[in-house]
Amino acid sequence: MTNGTLTSASTKGSAISIDNKNTLDTTDDEFNYTPSALAATDGTDTFSYTITDASGDASTATVTVTIGPAATDVPVALDDTETVVEDTTVSIDVLDNDVYGDDGAALVDALTVGATSDLGGTTSVVAGEIEYTPALNFVGTDTFEYTIEDGNGDTATATVTVTVTAEVIVNGTPTAVDDNVSVVRFSVSNSIDVLSNDSFGSDGPSLTHPLTLSNGRSTGVSSGGRFISVNGNNTISYSPGSLMSDSFEYTITDKNGDATTGTVYITTTANREVPNSVTIGDTEIFVDNFLSYPNPSEGNVNTTLLSSVNTKATMVLFDATGKVVSSSILELQEGLNQFDFNFKVKAGLLFMKIVSAEKDFGTSKVVFK
């Protein structure tokens, strides 16, 4: 504008005119401004005008216009989209792009929705948003409508389109990390926590047998011939005897049945005197004697023997008449020895005797049932 004359539109193409009040006096003139679509979208616009006095001196200024939303007396609801994983619930803020208009939201039921979606999902209003849960195991596209109501009772309806994606199931696998363990020679029933550096992955440990030996059982023999067993707290019990080093494998299994194997490498510290006795459970075993359990037995007999020498011995199982039922040659090491026998015998009382060229380790009664 220059001296009351329109010279150009605004920077965003809005229409501008002058209301001169039908007089020649320019001091009461006003601008009429109509925003263009671009200005209305952007929310701001500018234009410049110039005033000139009787001497021809001029000055220019800029007008900045802020365009607010158009006034409305009815609510406007716009469609929405959302994505959710199957069998999960999502909260959708459908009002984020809606307006209630000049009358504001209704005091009661300003937002309502039906109980179900078009394909069997459930919908409800919770804290001003719509909670949506797809039908069980549904994957695909679902829709539902909702309604907003203003304070004057006017309503508007929009559609929500929900994309339900399939659940991604990750089958994690367990990881068994090898262990290096040091124990004292001739120490008894060392508890080795092999799981401390292992992981069962996303599936978690098996509910029945998360830890077994590599043979799939809870008892077995190390590479050096030592008896090993899985304890109830998922540790492994090991007694080295006179060995300087040893190793054994174990297996961990997750809930999905995936399994992996780790190895325990054992070294022993300096030799220790063979003790006069050791205690197994509630029973004390003296040097050059042995204990067999369980007793009574259904055939499987574990024998623990404390030897003061390295030698070969003979185990003989015989009945009350002296008839030999079973026999084995045993390699005894100085210190604690453990043997696992599986006898196939009739029920009754038998006798187990262990003897070597140097020592008589005694005789024990074993009841078979």
Secondary structure, 3 states (H helix, E strand, C coil): CECCECCCCCCCCCEEEEECCCCCCHHHCEEEEECCHHHHHHCEEEEEEEEECCCCCEEEEEEEEECCCCCCCCCECCCEEEEEECCCCEEECHHHHCECCCCCECCCCCEEECCECCCCCEEEEECCEEEEECCCCCCEEEEEEEEEEECCCCEEEEEEEEEEECCCCCCCCCECCCEEEEEECCCCCEEECHHHHCECHHHCECCCCCEEECCCCCEEECCCCCEEEECCCCCEEECCCCCCEEEEEEEEEECCCCEEEEEEEEEEECCCCCCCEEEECCEEEECCEEEEECCCECCEEEEEEEECCCEEEEEEEECCCCCEEEEEEEEECCEEEEEEEECCCCCEEEEEEEEECCCEEEEEEEEEC
